[in-house]
Amino acid sequence: MVATASTMRELGSQMPAFEITALDGEKRYNNSALNSQPVLLMFICNHCPFVVHIAEKMALLAKQLQEQGMSVIAISSNDVENYPQDSPALMVEFATRYGFDFPYCYDETQGVAKAFAAACTPDFFIYDRNHALRYRGQFDASRPGNHIEVNGEDLFSAACAILNDESPSEHQVPSIGCNIKWK
């Protein structure tokens, strides 16, 4: 597995315009429909060992953040022709296995990943109520095989600050994961 770091977009950048459909094909998500809620966007996929390593804790933290008023959306942008293990049908299985109670959407055109300059899975972006970027970085310091407990402390700390209309630390560590599988 080749580790790729997130691009670390400039803090304060406005959320790019995007539109994506949930796996059920009915619910659509876009930047304007998110109103004035803080938003956590997670670029993930089914087969990346970095995502699988944190998936259970990620689902639990996402649930807590939603209960506190944050919108959470997960997006897979991988090329499913060359990486069929990331197909929408298997995304449904993955979401069920880990208890996702947030939308997991498939970015077939890869346009959403490009708009956000997402580079790896997982890649996390948290926007405040005004949809300005306040956090981009790692879930925590745990990686497959490094024996550090998965706790989500970096992401959760930043999210709590944003939910409380406070600024998270500007010291943000890039996320590390598998590169997005571009077409």
Protein Blocks (a to p, Z undefined) as FASTA:
>chain_A
ZZdddekiaehiacdddddddfkomaccdfklnmjadcddddddfklmklmmmmmmmmmm
mmmmmmnopacddddfbdfklmmmlgfklmmmmmmmnopabdcdddfkommmmmnopabd
cddddddfkopafbdcdfblcdehklpacehlmmmmmmmmmmnopacdfbdcdddddddd
dZZ
